[in-house]
Amino acid sequence: DIVMTQSPDSLAVSLGERATINCKSSQSLFYSSNNNNYLAWYQQKPGQPPKLLIYWASTRESGVPDRFSGSGSGTDFTLTISSLQAEDVAVYYCQQYYNSYHTFGQGTKLEIK
Amino acid sequence: QLQLQESGPGLVKASETLSLTCTVSGASMSNRGYYWGWVRQPPGKGLEWIGSISDTGHTYYNPSLKSRVTVSVDTSKKQFSLKLSSVTAADTAVYYCARQEWGSSGPHWFDPWGQGTLVTVSS
C-alpha cells in the first residue's frame, strides 16, 4: 500500500491569509512516461460529499477558484489557498492513484483564526 | 449533468451482508473512459476506498476488504452495486459512490460523488 500522510492535522488561518496543507506519500507518485504526478486533492464541507479540487497534482478542476493551487512532485505535495475565504472552512484530503489501490491522506481540518 | 445517488438499507445486522446501489443519471455508463467506485467514511473519520468497476465489469478492490467485497455493474439500468459481507460495527459509515476518470494505469480521481448514505451495523 502507498501510505499518504498529511500535515498538519488541523490548521487555523486568518481570513485573507495563505493556508498551506502538505501531503507526503510513502513512494513516488511520478510517472516518467507521461511526466505526471498521480495525486488529487478534495475539499469536504460538513454534511457534504468530497469535492474534487485538483488532479495531476496541479491541474485545477473546472469551476474551482484560482486561489486554490497544487504543487509538488514525487513524494511531497502541497495544496495552497492563497487568500482564505470563510467558505473555505472544510477538511481537505489528498488521494493517490499511482496504482489501482487508491489511498487517501487522513485529512486536514482548516478553520478560521 | 451527471448525478449519482446511493440507495439501500440504513441499518444492517452484524454478520449479515450490506447491499447498496448507485444509480447514475445525466450520462451513459457505457463509456470506456470511466470507472465507477465506492468510498466510505466512518463517522468523524477519513475516507477509505472500497472498490471500483469498469462498464465491462473489470474490478479493483481494496486489499483489506477484498475477501468481503463484491462490486457489480448493470449499464442497462445505469446502476452499479456494492455488497459487503460479514459486517461488524467497524463497517458503520457513510458510503459514497463516485465516477472515476480512467487512464492506462487504471482508475484515477473521483468526480462527481453521490451525496452518500449512512449505513449503521447493529448488534
Interface residues (C-beta under 8 A of the other chain):
Chain A: D1 Y31 Y38 A40 Y42 Q48 P49 P50 K51 L52 Y55 E61 Y93 Q95 Y97 Y98 N99 S100 Y101 H102 T103 F104 G105 Q106 G107
Chain B: G37 G46 L47 E48 W49 S52 Y60 N62 P63 Y96 A98 E101 S105 G106 P107 H108 W109 F110 D111 P112 W113 G114 Q115 G116
